[in-house]
């Protein structure tokens, strides 16, 4: 499990109402492109090739829970499983969380797995969003 690093533009995007975290379509894309918090939209990221089980744009994420705790709003995310098929998938090092409902496919954050992975055919890779490290606003 890797920690989610939020992009620099997240607070501004939330303040402008560009993210509706409980109703927007959120997705996870895979990349081997070095990620930094200054990247703002999916077009700033070079995804892995759309072959062997990977679809361009990645996979959807479900919101597993949301709650208000005092002045904070917390959003929990379900796990996402990528499975290679017909050959190897990757290499990739980063799982990028973004808002597919926003016009510019705005980034929310990314998980850095520390090294690049290539999945052999039939092998799954789970992007595990730690419930204790959910998106917290406030």
QUILIN-V220553 format. One record per residue. SS is DSSP state (H for helix, E for strand, - for the rest). PHI is phi in whole degrees, -180 to 180 (NA if undefined). Layout:
[[SS & PHI] [SS & PHI]]
//
This chain:
[[- & NA] [- & -110] [- & -76] [E & -86] [E & -99] [E & -79] [- & -76] [- & -61] [- & -87] [H & -61] [H & -61] [H & -64] [H & -63] [H & -65] [H & -63] [- & -84] [- & 75] [- & -81] [- & -122] [- & -119] [- & -60] [- & -91] [- & -123] [- & -69] [- & -82] [E & -99] [E & -138] [E & -121] [E & -114] [E & -108] [E & -149] [- & -112] [- & -70] [- & -55] [- & -99] [- & -141] [- & -66] [- & -82] [- & -71] [- & -117] [E & -140] [H & -60] [H & -64] [H & -81] [- & -117] [- & -94] [E & -75] [- & -68] [- & -61] [- & -82] [- & -145] [- & 52] [- & 101] [- & -94] [- & -104] [- & -52] [- & 96] [- & 80] [E & -121] [E & -71] [E & -117] [- & -97] [E & -82] [E & -86] [E & -168] [E & -149] [E & -158] [E & -102] [E & -127] [- & 66] [- & -96] [E & -110] [E & -120] [E & -118] [E & -122] [E & -95] [E & -119] [- & -75] [- & -70] [E & -124] [E & -116] [E & -98] [E & -131] [- & -71] [- & -145] [- & 78] [- & 152] [- & -75] [E & -111] [E & 116] [E & -80] [E & -146] [E & -123] [E & -120] [E & -110] [E & -106] [E & -93] [E & -144] [E & -97] [- & -73] [- & -81] [- & -76] [- & -55] [- & -93] [- & 52] [E & -64] [E & -76] [E & -107] [E & -179] [E & -151] [E & -109] [E & -104] [E & -88] [E & 83] [E & -154] [E & -84] [E & -115] [E & -124] [E & -89] [- & -69] [- & -50] [- & 75] [- & -88] [E & -90] [E & -134] [E & -102] [E & -88] [- & -100] [- & -84] [- & -59] [H & -60] [H & -73] [H & -113] [- & -62] [E & -66] [E & -120] [E & -116] [- & 136]]
//
